[in-house]
């Protein structure tokens, strides 16, 4: 429910630039491919390898072999790759990365954004995993509560609520998924390449909050395919997204099984949302929002996400994604205090309150789960760098909440 306010920032997404980032794949594909030929042999960069040609297509045509070298252009020095003389086939999307082991399943747009159907599907799986990891008494209260999707990119929202018959649900909007992916994209790029995209992006976003709130696509300078499509960045991006959505979903589930909605939502599981109704239904649960409930849901949600993450085959989720979500809204607020979109947040636990709760909960979880590794045990992996000399504390508090790990 805190997200009713914190992420309800419904004015933040007046313009659907992000829709462009995800929906306008063809457009972005063209610009992405156009830049790739100048990048010889970047390891792990899909599309950097020459596209196989289709027999019978004339040189220079889509699918055909490259045209002959441009007259007057000097030959490349020995050992250097040949200078490309034609653009790749228009619309010829560079190899879009896939899940290892699941060939052909595309996860990312040609600019390296997680695709909306992928995020929805991922969230659904994580939601179920978190329910399954709950103690029986809690699980029985939420196992039939559906995770709904509101296809509204102009609304950043995720909350635990119910419909007009009192039937309960958890809902996440398209805008919320995109916001989480933008955080994950910029953070993952920073961790992989030492850039400052995350903070730059928040600054740009804050500048746009004059008069009306809106969200922005990543600026073109952040769409360099040698970074945005780098396999290490994509892998890390997905880890951060998973951790972040696991925190959001775990928090919302807690509102339900802790009984925070009480008499407001007493119709049992199985709620539905009609298109366009998400804002009205969000307002309905606002009276049930209070600081004690929010803190309790944060504690429960972090415990749930860390326990659930232990069952992941590779990367074990940390609280890093939660801290990014909290940090993101804190920075946006600090850079633009009093912006209309943040009035909702005033009734909510401040990020200064929430971040320590999340960190302390995670540290206590690790103390009570000796041997458990979160964030794969390294600062790059968890966004929560270890501090030396904290006895018994597998992962210490970061010196500054949400700041990139010290290099
Ligand atoms: Zn909440």
Boltz pocket constraint, residues with backbone or C-beta under 6 A from the ligand:
constraints:
  - pocket:
      binder: B
      contacts: [[A, 1], [A, 2], [A, 3], [A, 4], [A, 251], [A, 255], [A, 293], [A, 294], [A, 297]]
      max_distance: 6.0
